[in-house]
Amino acid sequence: MNKPALAAIPVFKLYGESLEWPTPDLLHCESISQRSREHQWEIKPHRHADLGQLLFVFRGQAELEVEGQRTLLDEPMIQVLPPLSVHGFRFSEDVEGYVVTLAAPLLSHLQAQLGRSENTLATSCSYPAREDAQYLNGLFSALQDEYQGQQPAREMIMHALVSMIVVWIGRQALQRSSSSQRPQRAREYFNGFIQLVEAHYREHVKVEDLAHKLGISVSHLNGTCRELAGQPALQIMHERQLLEAKRLLTYTGMTIYEISDDLGFSDPTNFTRLFRRREGISPKVFRDRLKADQAGEPGALPLT
């Protein structure tokens, strides 16, 4: 059968905009309240085809949904949202902060300037501001002032300011990576395993087969997974299947049978059993609860 399209998930340039890209610049900067107030402080799940975003929450709260996973941001923090990530927001009315949207060419340029192998701007991740909250708020505020103004060398200043923000993010990512660093060989095995899971999670391959592809034993693979992810290899494979199942249940109208078939289960009963064992509820109840939660919410804006 054909792989499910994500056509049901809105793909906006900017949420609610009718223009293809409402600025001649490679970036767009606005306060959180500027757009979210118009939509009753909620931006429904959507994605951007060729735009990345940096969300900076300075004060107030933001409930962030990325790929069906919800997180409460209740302290100063920067959230990186790469292109095509499905995301939505719900803000408190006292929220203060900014959203910077970066066009793909500028994203690539900034990532190249970081000079790191890890693609920091291509990974959805949050970075607490802590003692740098005021410093970051100053950078974002200055960026918005330049964006809204028409001073000489405006583009140069904007790119300098966004570069400073991205450097801060890159340093935080490097510090986080260094503090959790494990022996290089173990990390290479683990990263290789994750890549194999991503490529084959619909095929229900055996853990033994993936360990063989990596050139290590099953016990070695399980030990590495427990050390670096806190769970054995099979559980990681199941988690990836469940993530895809929840995305399809949330964002498409596929039946339980169709989802089970798409994820490679020979029998929908086996899919339902795994889902219930890991989530505590059946796929149908999961979808019904989502519908109930959304029943009283204002409708999403039509695509323009």
Secondary structure, DSSP 4 states (H G I P E B T S, - for coil): -PPPP-TTS-B-SSTT--SS-S-SSSEEEEEHHHHHGGGTTEEEEEB-SSEEEEEEEEES-EEEEETTEEEEE-SSEEEEE-TT--EEEEE-TT-EEEEEEEEHHHHHHHHHHHT-SS-GGGS-EEEE-GGGHHHHHHHHHHHHHHHHS--TTHHHHHHHHHHHHHHHHHHHHHHHHHHT---HHHHHHHHHHHHHHHHHTTTT--HHHHHHHHTS-HHHHHHHHHHHHSS-HHHHHHHHHHHHHHHHHHH----HHHHHHHTT-SSHHHHHHHHHHHHSS-HHHHHHHHHHHHHTSPPPPPP-
